[in-house]
Structure formats: structure tokens, C-alpha cells
Amino acid sequence: MALTLHGTVSDNTVALDRKTATPLIINGEMRISQRGTSNSGVTSEGYHNAPDRWKLVPLGTVTVSQSTDTPTGQGFQNSYKIDVTTADTSLASGDNSRFMTFLEGQNLQMFNKGNSNAKNFTIAFWIKSSKTGTYVMELVDDNSRHCCKTYTVSSANTWEKKVVSIPNETSNAIDADNTLGLQVYWWLAGGSDFTSGTLATAWASQVSANRAVGLNVNCYDNTSNEVYITGIQMEVGDFDANSIPAFQFEDRGTSLARCQRYFQSVSGAYYSLMLVRNTDYIRASNYPFKTTMRATPTVTITSSNADSASSLGSGNVTTDNLRFSCTGNETAGPRINAFTMEAEL
């Protein structure tokens, strides 16, 4: 069988090698949604009840959700949907909206940022938006340096695939550790504080006025506006629409485990705190995490029954497990019903 190559030999070598690698973008097909599948009345930045690993800074008021609206025939089952419910028709200078994901530095070393063999970043994705016009993608590294590029949504309410290649630089290496190495932003609106300078098309110290120059859409100016995005991938090297490798699908178990490195949710369970008796008045129960987390997580108990216990909480938290504990009388039977662990970047 003949193999047809597009682009340069070096690009296609990367493409062929990448087939056995793990996708750099986690949950790019928006399949995992541990926090929930819909969140209305959203007005602030956060990881909402929508697909894992994706964060939104909205304007106005929106409903975010895990949608089943996807590009036809591409194999995707879900997308991230932003539905405007209260419009922001007049942007103040400091207003901005960004859709984003954050990546660990140790997972980005193949780009060789900071040395003579630095490789370009190429991001491909599918987008469907009510607003046609020029959008901006921005990368920000752990040295507070950024690089940006524009792309165009040509047809309203139509799925379009975009391929954005962003050059690398031979200085300012990304640290090879489990901390924040790269921020990837899709700009959806921006006031003059972010659009009045010169777009940073080469890596430079981040300047607010240079972050979203050329952005000429406000995705929040009408309550009929909707934005969908899915099929997000990041590749090592310089690719275009012809040479970009096909999206690399993962099995659900693998994708879920990768998301659980950053967030885990347990509900509908019953964790009795009578399993370990420290003294007559202090009881505890151990919980092993489903996978090792990126860092020691923040634990939030969302549902519990103290049952005569005078205190109920968690402690002795590591990246692999935690211990719930309580104080109370001899006959207390406290339990934990639901809780979350978060170690997002």
C-alpha cells in the first residue's frame, strides 16, 4: 500500500512517530466531564460543570455544558458548549474572555524550547461559533513570555477545522517539572487593554496590550450567541491543514485516568469513619485515590453525616491517598457521602 506524505520530510517523521505517543492535550475530545455536564448562571472564571481540563473566563452570563453537537463524520461524541444567556454588548477596556487549558512543563520537553533545536507548536481544533471574524490564540510559558496568532471563523454556526502553528524560540526553556509549563488560550472577546498594541507573533515578555490584537469579535454581544469547540490536539512541529496528523483518540479509561491526575470526584458512596479506632473519641477512614495526582490535592467534602461527631474533616493528604477523621462520642457513626480532590495547575 502506498503512503502519501504531505508537508516536509521532517514534519511527516514527527507525524509518524507521534502515533505511538500520548496526546499532549488531555480530554481534547471533551469526553470526560467529572464535575457535571451542565452549569447555568456562570459569571466567573473557573472549571465548571463541563468537560474536564478546560477552564473559561466568561463575560455576561453563560451556560456551559458538555454537548453532543459535533462535526459530522469525525468520530467525536462531545464538545464544550458556551451559550450566552445575558449579553455583554459594550466591552469595557479591561473586559476579556478566554477559553483555556494548562499543561505541565515536564510533558512539553519534546518542543525543546530554549535550545537550538526548538520545534514549533501546532494546535488543531474544530470550532462552531455564531460569530464570524478574526480570533486569537495565545500561548504563555512559565517565564511569562507569550506568542500569539490569529485565525478566522468564516461561516456562522458551522463546524470548521482550524490549524494554528506558533513558532518556538531558542531561549527561555520550560521547566521540566509538574508545575505550570504552558497556558493555551482561545480569545473570545477582549477590551482595548488587550487589543491596542502590536500582536506578539514572536515570543516576548507578556504585555497585556499585545495579547489579542486583531480580535474583532465579541462572542458575548447577543443572547443568541453560542460557541462549541472539540477535537483539540497539539503537535510537535510546523503543520498545515494537509500535513497535520489525524486526531488521536484514547480509550475512555485512559482519558479518565489522565483527567483524574488533576481532579477526582466521589459521590453516591458511603465511607464510614468507624473503620479505624484511634481512641474512643477519634475515628478515621483511609481513602486511596483512583490514580496518583499531580500534587497534593485540595479536598472538599460536599456531603456528609456527622452523626454526633463534633468535627468531621480530612487530613494526612498525599498525592495517593487521604484520611478522613472525626471526633465525637463513643456511639457516633459519622460518614462521608461525597467529596472532591483537586490538583489543577
ZAMARGU-4260 file (C-alpha; in steps of 0.2 Angstrom, whole numbers, plus 5000, padded with zeros to 4 digits):
<rodrens>
0) 5000/5000/5000 | 5007/5017/4995 | 5009/5030/5009 | 5006/5048/5003 | 5015/5061/5013
5) 5011/5080/5015 | 5022/5094/5020 | 5041/5092/5023 | 5050/5075/5027 | 5054/5081/5045
10) 5036/5086/5048 | 5030/5069/5042 | 5043/5060/5053 | 5036/5068/5068 | 5018/5064/5062
15) 5023/5045/5060 | 5032/5044/5077 | 5018/5053/5086 | 5006/5038/5083 | 5013/5029/5097
20) 5014/5044/5109 | 5001/5050/5122 | 4991/5065/5116 | 4998/5081/5123 | 4981/5089/5126
25) 4971/5080/5139 | 4952/5077/5135 | 4953/5086/5118 | 4938/5077/5113 | 4928/5083/5128
30) 4923/5066/5133 | 4926/5066/5151 | 4916/5078/5162 | 4918/5073/5181 | 4911/5089/5188
35) 4895/5088/5179 | 4888/5090/5162 | 4880/5107/5163 | 4882/5123/5173 | 4870/5138/5171
40) 4872/5156/5178 | 4891/5156/5175 | 4898/5173/5178 | 4916/5170/5184 | 4932/5161/5179
45) 4933/5143/5183 | 4932/5124/5180 | 4913/5122/5178 | 4901/5108/5176 | 4908/5104/5159
50) 4922/5094/5151 | 4937/5091/5162 | 4954/5101/5160 | 4945/5116/5151 | 4943/5132/5160
55) 4933/5148/5155 | 4933/5166/5159 | 4916/5172/5153 | 4908/5189/5150 | 4890/5192/5154
60) 4881/5176/5160 | 4883/5160/5151 | 4878/5142/5152 | 4892/5130/5149 | 4889/5111/5145
65) 4896/5095/5138 | 4886/5095/5121 | 4883/5081/5109 | 4884/5093/5094 | 4900/5088/5085
70) 4907/5089/5067 | 4899/5076/5056 | 4909/5060/5052 | 4924/5064/5063 | 4922/5052/5077
75) 4919/5065/5091 | 4905/5062/5103 | 4906/5078/5113 | 4910/5096/5113 | 4912/5110/5125
80) 4897/5122/5123 | 4896/5141/5128 | 4878/5148/5127 | 4876/5166/5131 | 4861/5170/5142
85) 4865/5188/5147 | 4874/5198/5134 | 4888/5210/5136 | 4886/5222/5122 | 4899/5235/5126
90) 4916/5229/5131 | 4925/5239/5145 | 4944/5241/5142 | 4948/5228/5154 | 4935/5215/5149
95) 4941/5199/5142 | 4935/5181/5139 | 4947/5166/5136 | 4944/5148/5134 | 4960/5138/5141
100) 4969/5123/5146 | 4985/5122/5156 | 5000/5110/5153 | 5013/5103/5164 | 5031/5108/5160
105) 5038/5090/5161 | 5026/5085/5147 | 5032/5098/5135 | 5051/5094/5134 | 5050/5087/5116
110) 5047/5105/5110 | 5065/5109/5115 | 5060/5127/5120 | 5076/5136/5125 | 5088/5127/5114
115) 5094/5127/5096 | 5083/5113/5091 | 5067/5121/5096 | 5051/5115/5087 | 5035/5124/5083
120) 5019/5121/5092 | 5004/5117/5081 | 4987/5116/5088 | 4972/5110/5078 | 4954/5110/5083
125) 4936/5111/5077 | 4925/5126/5081 | 4907/5131/5078 | 4903/5149/5083 | 4889/5161/5080
130) 4902/5175/5077 | 4912/5176/5061 | 4928/5185/5060 | 4946/5185/5067 | 4950/5176/5083
135) 4966/5175/5093 | 4976/5160/5100 | 4989/5164/5113 | 5002/5153/5121 | 5010/5159/5138
140) 5025/5149/5145 | 5032/5148/5163 | 5043/5163/5160 | 5028/5174/5157 | 5033/5175/5139
145) 5019/5174/5126 | 5017/5171/5107 | 5000/5174/5098 | 4992/5170/5081 | 4976/5174/5073
150) 4963/5163/5064 | 4947/5166/5055 | 4929/5159/5058 | 4922/5160/5041 | 4904/5153/5042
155) 4892/5156/5056 | 4885/5141/5066 | 4896/5129/5055 | 4909/5117/5061 | 4926/5122/5054
160) 4943/5114/5057 | 4957/5126/5061 | 4976/5123/5061 | 4987/5136/5070 | 5006/5135/5070
165) 5015/5145/5083 | 5034/5147/5082 | 5046/5142/5096 | 5061/5151/5102 | 5079/5145/5106
170) 5079/5154/5124 | 5068/5153/5139 | 5066/5135/5142 | 5051/5127/5150 | 5055/5119/5167
175) 5054/5100/5167 | 5043/5098/5182 | 5025/5095/5187 | 5021/5114/5188 | 5013/5125/5175
180) 5023/5125/5159 | 5011/5132/5146 | 4995/5140/5145 | 4984/5139/5129 | 4971/5152/5127
185) 4957/5154/5114 | 4952/5173/5115 | 4933/5175/5113 | 4932/5194/5117 | 4944/5207/5123
190) 4943/5226/5128 | 4956/5239/5122 | 4968/5234/5137 | 4972/5218/5127 | 4970/5224/5109
195) 4978/5241/5107 | 4996/5236/5105 | 5005/5225/5092 | 5001/5207/5092 | 5015/5196/5099
200) 5018/5185/5084 | 5036/5181/5091 | 5040/5176/5109 | 5041/5191/5120 | 5038/5196/5138
205) 5020/5196/5140 | 5012/5213/5138 | 4993/5215/5140 | 4990/5226/5125 | 4999/5214/5114
210) 4989/5198/5118 | 4973/5199/5107 | 4977/5212/5094 | 4966/5209/5078 | 4952/5200/5088
215) 4937/5208/5080 | 4923/5198/5088 | 4913/5198/5104 | 4906/5181/5107 | 4895/5188/5121
220) 4886/5203/5112 | 4869/5193/5109 | 4860/5180/5119 | 4858/5170/5103 | 4877/5168/5103
225) 4884/5150/5105 | 4902/5143/5104 | 4907/5125/5103 | 4924/5118/5102 | 4931/5100/5101
230) 4945/5089/5093 | 4959/5099/5101 | 4976/5092/5098 | 4994/5099/5100 | 5008/5093/5089
235) 5027/5095/5088 | 5032/5104/5073 | 5025/5115/5059 | 5010/5108/5051 | 4996/5114/5040
240) 4978/5108/5036 | 4986/5095/5024 | 5000/5088/5034 | 4993/5089/5052 | 4991/5071/5059
245) 4974/5064/5062 | 4966/5067/5079 | 4972/5053/5091 | 4958/5046/5101 | 4960/5037/5118
250) 4950/5024/5126 | 4939/5031/5139 | 4948/5023/5154 | 4965/5031/5149 | 4957/5048/5146
255) 4948/5047/5163 | 4964/5042/5172 | 4973/5057/5164 | 4960/5069/5170 | 4960/5061/5187
260) 4978/5067/5189 | 4970/5084/5191 | 4953/5081/5198 | 4943/5067/5206 | 4925/5066/5212
265) 4917/5053/5223 | 4899/5053/5226 | 4885/5041/5230 | 4897/5032/5241 | 4897/5028/5260
270) 4913/5030/5269 | 4911/5026/5287 | 4923/5034/5299 | 4922/5019/5311 | 4934/5009/5302
275) 4950/5014/5312 | 4948/5017/5330 | 4962/5029/5336 | 4954/5032/5353 | 4937/5031/5360
280) 4933/5048/5353 | 4944/5050/5337 | 4939/5039/5322 | 4946/5038/5304 | 4945/5030/5287
285) 4958/5030/5273 | 4954/5033/5255 | 4966/5028/5241 | 4965/5039/5226 | 4960/5032/5209
290) 4976/5037/5202 | 4991/5047/5208 | 4988/5066/5207 | 4999/5079/5200 | 5002/5087/5218
295) 4994/5086/5235 | 4976/5090/5231 | 4963/5101/5240 | 4950/5090/5247 | 4932/5097/5248
300) 4918/5087/5257 | 4902/5090/5248 | 4891/5078/5258 | 4892/5070/5275 | 4883/5065/5290
305) 4892/5069/5306 | 4880/5059/5317 | 4885/5066/5334 | 4903/5069/5329 | 4909/5086/5335
310) 4920/5088/5320 | 4922/5080/5303 | 4936/5083/5290 | 4951/5076/5281 | 4969/5076/5284
315) 4985/5067/5281 | 4983/5070/5262 | 4996/5065/5250 | 4996/5063/5231 | 4990/5045/5233
320) 4978/5045/5247 | 4970/5054/5262 | 4962/5050/5279 | 4945/5056/5284 | 4944/5059/5303
325) 4932/5065/5316 | 4930/5067/5335 | 4914/5063/5344 | 4907/5051/5357 | 4909/5033/5358
330) 4892/5029/5349 | 4895/5041/5335 | 4893/5034/5317 | 4899/5048/5305 | 4901/5045/5287
335) 4907/5054/5271 | 4895/5053/5256 | 4903/5064/5243 | 4919/5073/5241 | 4932/5080/5228
340) 4950/5081/5226 | 4958/5095/5215 | 4976/5097/5210 | 4974/5108/5194 | 4988/5119/5188
</rodrens>
